Amino acid sequence: MADYLAMTVPQLQDERKKLTDAYQMFADRGLALDMSRGKPSPEQLDLSMGLFEIRQFIGENGVDARNYGNLEGMPEARRFFSGILGVSPDEVLVGGNSSLHMMYSMVELASRRGFPDGSAPWVRPEHKPKFLCPSPGYDRHFFITEYFGYEMLTVPMLPTGPDMDLVEQLAKDPDVKGIWCVPKYSNPDGYSYSDDTVRRLAQMETGAPDFRIFWDNAYAVHHISDTPDEVLNIMDLCREAGYENRPLLFCSLSKVTFSGASVAAMAASKANLTYILSNLAAATIGFDKVNQLRHVLFLKDMEGLQAHMCRQRALIEPKFQIVWELFEQELAPCGNIARWTHPNGGYFISLYTMDGCAKRTVELCAKAGVKLTAAGAAFPYGKDPHDSNIRIAPTYPPLEELRTAAQLLCVALRLATVEKLLEKHA
Ligand SMILES: Cc1ncc(COP(=O)(O)O)c(C=O)c1O
């Protein structure tokens, strides 16, 4: 293998021939592999089968989890999540099975009714509010704000978090109402916010008095390294800066126990929480407290949670390693045609192709039986301005399938690159 960027046209044509043959061999295998969504593998789910053994339904304060009530959640569950979110238990609302749904509810509430420290609902006739979208980011965040009619402003994601110079500048506009943040092991880059980024988010002046940071700590405890990332406490910093209503924090146990059948939680200032609960009361009498209690009894406390996540790590880390090894072997020798991230945790690796090659790479993979997340999905409106980002989700496929899928991905990326280079020479 040689540096593609230094190749002459005949050399590129020769390489294209070799890669087309290699690609065809994968295509002939009739593969049907999926690296598209960040789902736990069945082995990871098996780690939580103990949940089904737990039959206790009376909580520590005598609350009968089987019955109506306690919209804010079981007290032990509020305490448990306060440990993950870094707030006090009375700032926590424990919800149902999905943090994404809680985020949707908050955007919906703000859109229809606003927050008390603002003057109007965020969405009004003849008025298009705006939302900051660090990108690449989580496609389903962007789906929510698109769905409610926000203009989404793309902010480049850096290894330190969103480009804060741009965030500070854009946030001065009173129509900019909020920002999506995945502060630890971001989806899809796996970046964690630096201290400076968190401080600036907490302290910045915003045009909208009711500006909200949607702090989605989905991967707060999902480490795959002995030196896990640490992120500063957004609630403490906002409070110190005099903006305690600014952050809305979210997390869930979706990638701790059962995705789709675990427990989600959010946290906010007491004023926010009172307002949120009074509105939520129109929607439900209470969430599934039996599952809340079962999860606390199963995971116990922060130490129990960490021990469980170590068992998760043992299953996940080798999958990340395989992908990194293959990229190192198959892509690095081809010169500066791709780069990829090396997160200390989370569920994803971002692979960056040369500009204009991501869609073609994903298309080639799909035609040969390997499904990847659609290129561009990690950007507002599904449009990657560079057509360069591919989100790799290594957790779900078995090791050997993952190896095959990653091998094909490397061949597809190299073929797409050679095609692009030949196009440039034409
Ligand atoms: C950043 C982020 N937030 C939220 C979710 C979904 O969380 P939940 O299952 O709690 O709705 C995901 C799932 O991939 C995610 O990556």
The ligand as a Tripos MOL2 file, in Angstrom:
@<TRIPOS>MOLECULE
LIG
   16    16     1     0     0
SMALL
NO_CHARGES

@<TRIPOS>ATOM
      1 C1        -26.7320   10.9140   22.9370 C.3       1 LIG1
      2 C2        -27.9000   10.0120   23.1360 C.ar      1 LIG1
      3 N1        -28.9320   10.4180   23.8900 N.ar      1 LIG1
      4 C3        -30.0070    9.6210   24.0800 C.ar      1 LIG1
      5 C4        -30.0890    8.3780   23.5070 C.ar      1 LIG1
      6 C5        -31.3180    7.5540   23.7340 C.3       1 LIG1
      7 O1        -31.5430    7.4410   25.0910 O.3       1 LIG1
      8 P1        -32.8280    6.7230   25.6750 P.3       1 LIG1
      9 O2        -32.7720    5.2960   25.3110 O.co2     1 LIG1
     10 O3        -32.7210    6.9800   27.1440 O.co2     1 LIG1
     11 O4        -34.0390    7.4070   25.0970 O.co2     1 LIG1
     12 C6        -29.0350    7.9140   22.7220 C.ar      1 LIG1
     13 C7        -29.1090    6.6030   22.0780 C.2       1 LIG1
     14 O5        -28.3520    6.2540   21.2360 O.2       1 LIG1
     15 C8        -27.9250    8.7550   22.5240 C.ar      1 LIG1
     16 O6        -26.8860    8.3730   21.7790 O.3       1 LIG1
@<TRIPOS>BOND
     1     1     2 1
     2     2     3 ar
     3     2    15 ar
     4     3     4 ar
     5     4     5 ar
     6     5     6 1
     7     5    12 ar
     8     6     7 1
     9     7     8 1
    10     8     9 2
    11     8    10 1
    12     8    11 1
    13    12    13 1
    14    12    15 ar
    15    13    14 2
    16    15    16 1
@<TRIPOS>SUBSTRUCTURE
     1 LIG1         1 GROUP 0 **** ****
